[in-house]
Amino acid sequence: MKIAVTGGTGLVGNALVKALLERGDEVWNISRSSSSAINENPRLHRLTWSELDASPRILEGIDAIVNLAGESVNQRWNEAAKGRILQSRLQAAGRIEKAVAALIRKPEVIVNASGISIYGASENTVFEEDSPATINDFLSSVVEQWEAAADRIAVERIVKLRVSLVLANEGGAFPKMAMPYRLFAGGKVGSGDQWISWIHIDDITGLIIFCIDNPQLSGPVNASSPHPVTNDAFGKALAAAMGRPHWFPVPAFLMKAIFGEMSTLLLDGQRVIPRQAMKKGFHFRYPTIREAMEQLLKRHM
């Protein structure tokens, strides 16, 4: 297949591009710069946003577009950062909309990144793809507008991939979450009862490919493990895999003081189930937190 990936230099995008090339696909990696490495795979084509804006027909014949572009939310949310987080997502979706409109043959599918924040937070509710949106904070508002922008892209099938916490050693939040345990200072955050919905980097990569290949999948798809865990259970699994104690609790007021509004990512939980992926037969390589931690940390409990 011929597949375009935006945000292909990010954590998930980099893993996805690698997986697509390994299975024999031809990939267009769209980013802000088009630098390439020596001896790079001949089936990998690099394209800048500016080049796409100027010549959208360069994507003629593309079978699928995966849009992962967007400013990282892992920063303090001042007004300037909030503006960048929102606008980067809306601009990427808008540019794809314009590029697709210029194509004679439209892509068969758009897989557009989204987020589980759209469901709101709860310690009791289980969220699935048909759960109603709860727009009551910054991130849920971003996701609502992001998905609305994706819906304007004129293709027959749009998958809105609602991404949970991605666990990977190469970046994202996991190395930062593991650091206190490396220093023998790990423990639950806040009450520890808040739910963490998570997914291993290999599984989100596989799920994106599954969404591309499976014409029955459209609309919201939760990119999360079928077994979410509480913050306390997450920390215990991490500590056990590292051979470290889980004993040093971090009070909620301290997290709010350090991270400000972004502390909601750590203190407010969501128990999300990937019902659509499960119904269509997607196989998770690392469905439990124990299996994920063992693989990531290369230890056995």
Residue pairs with C-beta under 8 A, 6 or more apart in sequence:
1 25
1 26
1 63
1 64
1 212
2 25
2 26
2 28
2 61
2 62
2 63
2 64
3 20
3 25
3 26
3 27
3 28
3 62
3 63
3 64
3 65
3 66
3 212
4 27
4 28
4 29
4 30
4 47
4 59
4 62
4 64
4 65
4 66
4 107
5 13
5 16
5 17
5 20
5 27
5 28
5 29
5 30
5 65
5 66
5 68
6 13
6 30
6 31
6 65
6 66
6 67
6 68
6 69
6 92
6 96
7 13
7 31
7 67
7 68
7 69
7 70
7 92
7 113
8 14
8 16
8 17
8 27
8 29
8 30
8 31
8 68
9 29
9 31
10 68
10 69
11 166
11 168
11 170
11 171
11 172
11 201
12 68
12 113
12 163
12 166
12 201
12 204
12 205
12 208
13 29
13 66
13 68
14 170
15 168
15 170
15 201
15 202
15 204
15 205
16 66
16 68
16 205
16 208
16 209
17 27
17 29
17 44
19 205
19 206
19 209
20 27
20 209
21 27
21 41
21 43
21 44
23 209
24 43
25 43
26 43
26 45
27 43
27 44
27 45
28 45
28 46
28 47
28 58
28 59
28 62
29 44
29 45
29 46
29 47
30 47
30 48
30 49
30 52
30 69
31 46
31 47
31 48
31 49
32 48
32 49
33 48
34 46
34 47
34 48
34 51
35 46
36 44
36 46
47 58
49 95
51 58
52 58
52 59
52 95
52 99
53 95
53 98
53 99
56 98
56 99
56 100
56 101
56 102
56 103
57 102
57 103
59 65
59 99
59 103
59 107
60 103
60 104
60 105
61 105
62 103
62 107
63 107
63 108
63 109
63 212
64 107
64 108
64 109
64 110
64 111
64 212
65 96
65 100
65 107
65 109
65 110
65 111
66 110
66 111
66 208
66 212
67 92
67 93
67 96
67 110
67 111
67 112
67 113
67 150
68 113
69 88
69 89
69 92
69 113
70 85
70 88
70 89
70 92
70 113
70 146
71 81
71 84
71 85
71 88
71 89
72 85
73 85
73 139
73 262
73 265
74 172
74 173
74 262
75 81
75 262
76 259
76 260
76 262
77 85
77 138
77 260
77 261
77 262
82 138
85 142
86 142
86 145
89 142
89 145
89 146
89 149
90 145
90 146
90 149
93 112
93 146
93 149
93 150
93 152
93 153
94 149
96 110
96 153
97 149
97 152
97 153
97 154
100 106
100 107
100 110
100 153
100 154
100 155
101 154
106 154
106 155
106 156
107 155
108 155
108 156
108 157
108 215
109 155
109 156
109 157
109 158
109 159
109 211
109 212
109 215
109 218
110 150
110 153
110 155
110 157
110 158
110 159
111 159
111 161
111 208
111 211
111 212
112 146
112 147
112 150
112 153
112 158
112 159
112 160
112 161
113 146
113 161
113 163
114 143
114 146
114 147
114 150
114 160
114 161
114 162
114 163
114 220
115 139
115 142
115 143
115 146
115 162
115 163
116 127
116 162
116 163
116 164
116 197
116 222
116 224
116 270
116 272
117 137
117 139
117 140
117 142
117 143
117 270
118 133
118 134
118 135
118 140
118 143
118 144
118 147
118 162
119 125
119 127
119 131
119 133
119 134
119 140
119 270
119 272
120 133
120 134
120 135
120 136
120 137
120 140
120 270
121 194
121 264
121 268
121 269
121 270
122 269
122 270
122 271
123 193
123 194
123 195
123 269
123 271
125 131
125 271
126 271
126 272
126 273
127 222
127 270
127 271
127 272
127 273
128 222
128 272
128 273
128 275
129 162
129 219
129 220
129 221
129 222
129 275
129 276
130 275
133 140
133 144
134 140
135 141
135 144
137 264
138 261
139 264
139 265
143 162
147 160
147 220
150 158
150 160
151 158
157 215
157 217
157 218
158 218
158 219
159 211
159 217
159 218
159 219
159 221
160 219
160 220
160 221
161 207
161 208
161 211
161 221
161 223
162 220
162 221
162 222
162 223
162 224
162 272
163 199
163 204
163 223
163 224
164 197
164 198
164 199
164 222
164 223
164 224
164 225
164 228
164 270
164 272
165 172
165 173
165 174
165 196
165 197
165 198
165 199
166 172
166 173
166 174
166 198
166 199
166 200
166 201
166 204
167 174
167 198
167 199
167 200
167 201
167 292
167 296
168 174
168 200
168 201
168 296
169 175
169 296
170 201
173 265
174 296
177 238
178 238
178 242
178 297
180 186
180 187
180 248
180 250
181 235
181 238
181 239
181 242
181 244
181 246
182 242
182 244
184 244
184 245
185 248
186 235
186 238
186 239
186 244
186 245
186 246
186 247
186 248
187 235
187 246
187 247
187 248
187 249
187 250
188 231
188 232
188 235
188 246
188 249
188 250
189 231
189 235
189 249
189 250
189 252
189 255
189 266
189 267
190 231
190 250
190 251
190 252
190 255
190 266
190 267
191 231
191 252
192 230
192 231
192 232
192 235
192 249
193 230
193 231
193 232
193 269
194 230
194 231
194 266
194 267
194 268
194 269
195 228
195 229
195 230
195 231
195 269
195 270
195 271
196 228
196 229
196 230
196 231
196 234
196 269
197 222
197 224
197 225
197 228
197 270
197 271
197 272
198 224
198 225
198 228
198 229
198 234
198 289
198 292
199 207
199 223
199 224
199 225
200 225
200 284
200 285
200 286
200 292
200 295
200 296
202 285
202 286
203 225
203 284
203 285
203 286
204 223
206 282
206 283
206 285
207 221
207 223
207 274
207 277
207 282
208 223
210 217
210 277
210 280
210 282
211 217
211 221
214 280
216 280
217 276
217 277
217 280
219 276
220 276
221 274
221 276
221 277
222 272
222 273
222 274
222 275
222 276
222 277
223 274
223 277
224 272
224 273
224 274
225 274
225 284
225 286
225 287
225 288
225 289
225 292
226 273
226 274
226 278
226 284
226 287
227 287
227 288
227 289
228 270
228 271
228 272
228 273
229 237
229 289
230 269
231 266
231 269
233 289
234 289
235 246
236 246
237 289
237 290
237 293
238 246
238 293
238 297
239 245
239 246
240 246
240 290
240 293
240 301
241 290
241 293
241 294
241 296
241 297
241 299
241 301
242 297
242 299
243 299
252 263
252 267
255 263
255 266
255 267
256 263
256 267
259 265
259 266
274 282
286 292
286 295
290 301
293 301
294 300
294 301
